[in-house]
Amino acid sequence: MTEATMTGPIQRTHPYPRPDWTFVCADALTKVFPDDVPPAAAQDELSGFLGETLSFQVAYLPPAHGSGGGDRIRVEVDEASAPFTVVSTVELVPVTLAAFDGHDAGYLRDAPGLYPDLLKPLPDGALVRPLAASWGALWFDVRIDEAENAGSRTVGVRIVRESDSQVLYQVDVPVQVHPVDLPGLDIINTHWLHADCLADYYGVEAFSAEHWERLDAFIGAAARMRATSLLTPTWTPPLDTAVGGTRTPVQLVGIADEGNGYAFDFSRLGRWLALCRKHGITTVEIAHLFTQWGAKATPAIYVDTPSGREHRFGWHVPATDPQYRDLLEQLLPALRAYLDQEWSEGSVLWHISDEPHPADRDSYLAAREVVHDLLAGADVADALSDFDFVDAVAIPIVATDAVEPFRAAGMNPFVYYCVSQHTDVANRFIAMPSVRNRVLGRQLFVNRAPGFLHWGFNFWNTQFSLGSLDPFADTCAGGAFPGGDASIVYPAPDGTAWPSVRYRVLTQGMDDHRALQLLRDLTDHDTAASYVDEGGELSYSRFDYDRRAHLSARQAVDERILAELAARSK
């Protein structure tokens, strides 16, 4: 670990007086803090394939007040590259919990403060007002989709002062886009989208026209992050909800009690599936059938009756209550038949209960028995971190810091990380270096993992959903989770998703996986893995933090792909 830098005070180098601007061209794996000089990127060529987003940054420090500060700046991209380049400002966000006590050395910082994370798109011609006495950054995304525009190019960037149109800085960044399409991601990659948080933040009624517009935008954003699966709120997912509490209902399946049995309306579910299909989602996950952390109760399910809507199931109804079994005996066969017909081109994952602990084994097994016959032949998966559950879950989704017993048993399991995976393993907390985020793609490939899960695409609630929050003001779920664990996107005023630095870097990690897939198909798995497995030392808990080495390894993968394709063309 050559760049785990969480030791000693930050070295501030803001000389005063400072009459001139300072600029640094930085790579996409650098985080530019307002009080620290960013390292300059080596001027290696950015390399990628069609449809990939290749990124770099220009960091800037304005003159000191009293020596000409206060100017606004304009960003210009050369005419040939401008159609393929999106510029964003890297905005600071508050992090009240950066890291838990006793954390490892692989954090950039551990103190509360303002951290770079939000990527806010900069409209053409818009001006940027730098913060006085602070480093800021501009983020450049270059993407080419069509082969006729591929090849080598130089992205020319100029930073111009508004007051007198003086060019303060210019840089030419070499970019090589190869005219080859990468294969689609061949693993399940799921980041749970919280439909209720969209309704709450934007103040719209669940499944109103406005809510569907937000869902469309955010499902699209998840797909662009290479998500291939979505948690589907057939009923309001019983996740991170205090015992006895509820979340804003977002139940896709209409359920009516007509006195002589239940009737079901799947029209909203059909609309959801259509959005998934539109954005290339290939797997839907049905909301958990029982409550989190032990499967002791039923999820919040609302039933329409002649006297009105009734909150019939929830924390107040035990998991093994015969009334719930009666509902499921009617609902699950009908739901499965509907999915067989309307989602025949994709796959379906079912869940019993999220993250059961060893003490929950009996209650989990009892809940599983309630639906065991109704889910015969279905793919049933649950997140867990205890090997003793291996016989209880058909498809275990294993925490990355608990995976070794499973691997020792000859398994290459589906994995996840969340708030608890904060030591040694990869994660995406804002206070972590970006390599610790991007490395996941190669870890999944080298370990032949069939999938990855993360719970927090846009969880904008406090812990246990005791209240909603503003994700621009609180990135820590009310102080419970390290900044960035609960969400990786921000809600734009127009109802779309603004990305974060972590969103962009994680997408690039998944594209690393796709490039490795292509090289594997051209050679074999071990050959592809040898380019990124760090001499056989790469594991879920061991990886190199060196940014340059990480980017160079990806470039070597690209070069080998091109060599293999050239050999075949001859």
N, C-alpha and C positions, 0 to 999 in steps of 0.2 A: 504494500500500500504506500505508494510514493507521494500521494498528495492529500492525505488526510490531515487537515490543517487546523483542527480545533485545539490549539495549544497557544497560550500566551495572549497578550493584548493585540488588537489590530494595530498595525503600523500605519499611521496617517501621514500622508505626505502632501500637504496643501501649503506650499510656500507662500509667503506674503511679504512684500507685495507680489502680485501675480498679474502682470499686465496682459498676458497672452492666453489664448485658448489652448487647451491640451486635448489631444485626440489619441485614441488607441483603437486599432481594428482588432476585435476579439472574436474568438470562435463561439459556437453555440453552446458549448459545454461550460462556459464561464458565466458566473453570476456577478453582475456589476453592482457593488454596494456603494452607497453615497459617500462613504468615508474611507474608501480603500482603492488604491491604484490597481486597475485590472491588468492582468498579464496580456501582452500582445500576442496575437495568434501568429504562428508560422505561416508564411504565405504559400502554403501547399494548396493545390487545386482542390476545390470542392468537387466530389465525385458522386454520381448517382445515376438512377435510371428514370425512365419516363414515369411521371406521376408522383415522384418523390419530392418532398420539400427540403431543399438544402438551405441552411441558415448560417448567417454570420451577424456580427454586431459592430457598431461603431460607438464606442464610449467617449464621453466628452466631459470636460471640466471647464466651466466658464472662468473668465478673469475674475479676480477678487474684487469685491466692492471697493470703490475708491481708486480702481485702476482700470475703469472702462467696462465694468460688468453691467448686466441688465438687458443686453441685446437679445432679441429673438432670432431664431435660425430657421432656415428652410432647407429641406432635403431634396436633392435632385438625383435621379437615376438616369443614366444615359438612354437615349431614345431607343436604341435597339433592344435593350434589356428591360425597359420599363414595363412592357406588356406582360412580362413574366415575373415581375417582382412586386411583392407587397411589403410595405414599410409599416412598422408599428413602433410605438414608444413603449419602453419597458417601465411599467408603473410600479411604484412601491406600495406594498400592502402591509397592514399591521399584523404582527405575529406576537401574541401574548405568551404562547407556549411554544418555544422553539425545539426543545428536547427534554426528555425526562431526566431526572437526576441519575447519575451513574451511567450516562450514555457512553458509547464507544468514541473513538477518535475520528470517526468518519462523518463529522458534521462541520459545516463551515463556521457556525456560531451556535451559541446556546443561550443567548440573552434575548429577552423581549426587545422588539424594535421594528423598524420598517425594513422590509425585505423586497428585493426585486422579484416580481412574479407575473403580474397581469400584462398581457400583450394587447395594447389598445391600438387598433388600426388607425393609421394616420392618413387622412384624405389627401388626395393630390393637391399640392400647393399650400397645404396647411402649415402654419407656423408652430414652432416649438419654443416655449419659454423655459429655459433651464432653471433649475433650482440654484439659488446662490450658494456658493461654497460647497457644492455637492456634485459628485459624479452622477451622470445619467447615461442612458444608453438608448440607441436606436437599433431595432431588430429588423433584419432583412430576410425575407423568405423568397427563394427563387424556385419556381416550379414550371416545368415544361411537360406538356401532355402529348404533343404530337411529334412524330419522328422527324418531320420536315424542319422543325425548329431545334432539334437536338444538335449535339456536337460541342465543340469548344467555344467559349465566349468569355469575354471579360465584362463583368458587371462594374461599370464606372459609377462611383458615388461622389457627389460633391455636397459639402455643407456650406451654405451661403448665409452671410449675415444680412438680416432684413434691412437695417438702417442704410447701408451703402452698397449692397449687393456684392460685397467682397467675398471671394472664395476663401473660407477659413481653412478648409481641409478637403483633400480629395484622395481617393484610393481606388485602385483597380483590383477587383477580386476575381481570380481565375476560376471558372466553373466549367466542368465537363459533364454533360448529360448524354448518356449513351442511348442510342435509339432502340432500346429493348424494354419490353414490358416485364415487370416482375410478376411472378404468380401471386394469386391471392393468398392471404394468410391461411395456413392449413391447420391451425389450431383454433379452439374456441377461446375467444378473447372477450370477456364480459366485464363491463363496468356499469354497475347498477344505476340506472336513471330513475330519479325519484319524481314521479309525476305530481305528487302533492306539493313538493317544494316549488315547482313551477307555478302552480295555481296560487300558492300562498304569496310568493314574492311579487308576482305581477298583479295580484288582486283580482283574479278572474275566477269564474265559477268552473269547477271541475267539468271537463268535457264540453265546455261551451266552445263556440267557434274560435274565440281567442285562445283558449287553452289548446285546442288542436293545432293551431298555428305555432304555438310555442313548442308543442311536442314534436311537430314536424322539424322545426329548426334544430332542436337539441338531439333528436335521434340522428339527424344528418351530421351534427357535430361529433357524436359518438362514433358514427361510421367512419368519418374522416380521420379519427384517431385510431382506426383499424379495429374498432370493436366489431365483433361478428355475432354477438349475442346480446339480448336485452332481457332484463327482468320484467316480466309482463304482469301488470296489476289486475289479474283476473278478479281478485279481491284485494283490498288494501294490504300490501305486504306487511306482515307482523315483524318489523325490523326496528331496532333501536327505539322501542316504545316502552315507557315506564309501565310497570305492572298497574293495571287499572286505568291506564291512559289510552288515548286514541290519537290518531293522526287524521288529517283532512281526508275524508273518504274519496278514493279514486278507484272504484270498483267497475271494471269493464263489463263483467257479466251481470246482466239483469236477472234477478231471482224473484219470483212471485210465488206466494203461497195461495193456491186457489181452493184450499180446504180439502181437496182430495189428492194432494200431491203437489210437487213443485213444477213450475214452468220456467223456462230459461230463454233469455234473449241474448244472442251472441253478436248483435249488430255492431256494438261498439268494439268488441274484440276484433271483428272483421276489419273495421277501420284501422285499428292498431296494426294488424297484420299487413294491411296494405301499405302503411308507412314503412314498416320493416322491409317489406319487399322493395319498395321504392328506393331505399337507401342501401340495399345490399346486405341487410342483416340475414344471417342464415340459420340462427338458432334462437328460439324463444324459451325463456325459463318461466315456468309457471310459479306464481307466488307461493311462498311456503304454506304448507297445509296446517302448521301448528306454530305456536309462538316460539320466539328465540330463547336460547339458553336453557333448553331442557324439555321443550315440547309439552309443557304442562297444561296449556289451554288452547283454545281455538282462535283463529284470526278474527278480526272485526269483519263480519259479513252482515250486510243489510238486506232485508227481505221486504218486498212490497206486499202489503195486505190490504183488504178492503177498508181498513181503518187508517191506513197510512204506512209510511216506511218504518220498519222496526229494526233496531240494532239487536238482531237475534243471537248472534254469536260474538264472542270476544273473550276478554279475560274472565268474565263472569261464568263462562261455560267450560268445564273440564274437557281435556282432549278426548277422553274416552266416553263422553256423554252419549247415550244412545240417539239423542236427537241429532247430533252432528253426524253420526254414522248414517242415520236415515237420509239426511241431506246429501251426503257424499255418494250413497248408493244410487242416487238419481243424477247428481250433478256430474260426477267424474266420467261415467260411461258416455253421457251426452257430450261433455266437453272433449273427450278423446275422439269421439266420432266426428265432431265438428273440425277438430284440428287435422284429423286424417284426410278430410275432404278439402279444407281450405289452406292447409299448410303442408301439402304433400311434398313440396320441393325443399323444405327445410327440416331441421330436427327440433326435438322438444326435450327439455330437461325438466324434471320434477324435483321438488324439494320437500323434505319432511320438516326439518327444523334447523336453523342456522346455529353453528358453533356449539354443539352439545359438549358439556364437560364430563369428566369421569363420574362425578356424582350424579349425573343426569342419565346414566345408562338405562336404568329401569324405566324411567318415564319416556325416554326416547323410544325404547323398544315397544312399549305399550302403545305409543302413538303410531309407530310404524305398523303395528299389527292392525290398527283400525283401518288402514288403507291398503294393506299388503295385497289382498286379492284384487282390489280395484285398480292397482297399478301393475298388474302382471304384464310382463313384456315391455314395460316402459323403462326409460333411462332415469334412474333416481340418483341424485348427487347431493351431497351436503358438505359444507366447510367444517373442518374439524382440525384438532391439533393433538390428538391422542391416539396412539397406535392401537390401543385396546378397542377402539371403535371400528377397526378394519373389517371385522366380520359383520358389522351392523349396517354398513353403508355400501351400497353396490358400487358407487363411483365416489370414492373419497376425494375431496378437494382439500389438500393438506397445506397447512401453514408452512411457509418456506423455512422457518426456524425449527420445524418439527419433522422435516422430511426424511432425515437420515434413517430412522427405523424402517420406514417404508421402502427406501432404496435398498437397504440391507436385506429386505425380504424379496428382492428382485423386482420391485415395482418402479415405474417411472410415472409418478402420479401427477394429475391435475393439481395445480398449486394456487395459493392466494397469499397476499399479505395485506395487513391493515395496521391499525394503531399499535398492536402488540408486537409487531415485527420491527422493532426499533433498534435492535442490536445486531451488528455484523452483516445482516442480510440487506439486499437491495430494498429500497423504498422510494417514495416520492415526496417526502416532507420538504417544505420550502427551505428549511435550514440545511438540507443535505446538498452536497455537490451534485451537479447534473449527471455526472458519470454514474452515480449510484442509482439513478433513475433509468438511464438508457441501457445499462448493462443487462437489464432484465431480458431483452430480446435474445441476446446470445446465450444467457443462462437457460432459457426455455428450450432453445434449439439443442444445445450441447447435452442437456439432460433428457431430451426426447419427451418433454412434457406435452400431454395432449391438450392442455388448456391452462388459462390463467383467469383469475377472478379478482376484482376489486369492488368493494361495496359502495364507494363514494364518488360517483361521477358529479353529482350536484346536490349533496346533502346540505341544505341550508337551514338546519335546525340546531338547537342546542342538544347536548347529549340527552338521550331518552325522549327526544321530541317534546320536551316540556315547553318549548316556544320556538318560533321562527326567528331568523336573524337576517341581517344585511351582510352578504358575503364580502362586500367591499370594506366593511368595518370590522368583521370578525371572521378570521380564517381558522379558528380553533374550536368551533362548536361550543362556544361559551367558556372556553378555557380547558376543556376536557381532553382534547386531542392535539397532538403537535400540528402546527400550521400546515395546511395542505392535505391532511389525511382525508378530510371529509368531502373535499370538492377539488376538481381539476379544471373547471370552467367558471366563468363569471357571466351573470345575466346582463346583456347589453340593453340599453333603453329601447331599442327597436324590436326586442323579443328574440333576438338571436343570441348565440353563445360566443362570448369573447374567449379566446384561448389563453392559457397561461404558458409561461416558459416550460413548465412541467408537461403540459399537454403536448407541446411541440416536440420536446425531447423524447417523451414516451412513444409518440408516433414514429419518430426516427428509430427508436429501438425496435419497434415492430417491423419497420422496413429493413432493418438489419436481419431480422429473422427471415423475411421474404427473400432477401439476397442469398442468405445461406441455404434456403430451400432450393433456389435455382442452382446453386453450385452443387448441392447434394444430388440433384437430378442429373446434372451433367457429369458428376464423378461418383461419389458415395458419401454417406453421412460422415464417416471418420475423416475423410479428406477435407470436407467443408468445415467440420468442427476444429480441425487442427489450426486453422487460421485465427481462431478467436478463443481457444480454450486455455491460453496462457501457459503453454507447455504442459498441459494436463492438470494444472493447478486450479482452474476455474471451477467453482462450485457455487451453491446458493449463498454460502457464507464467506466465500473467499474470492476476491477479484481485485484487479489493479485499478487504482484511482487515477492513473496518469491519463490526462485528456488526449495528449498527442498520440500515445500508444493506441488508445481506443480508436481514434479517427484513422490512424495509419492502418490498423488491422482491417477496418472496413474497406479502405481503398485497395488493399491487397486482395480482398475477396472479389471486388469488382474487376480487378485486372485479371484474376484467374478465370472468372466467368467469361470475359471477353476473349481470352486465349482459347478456352474450350470451344466457344462458339465459332471462332475463326477456324479452328482445326476441323470442325464439322463442316463448315461451309466449303472447305477444299475437297 
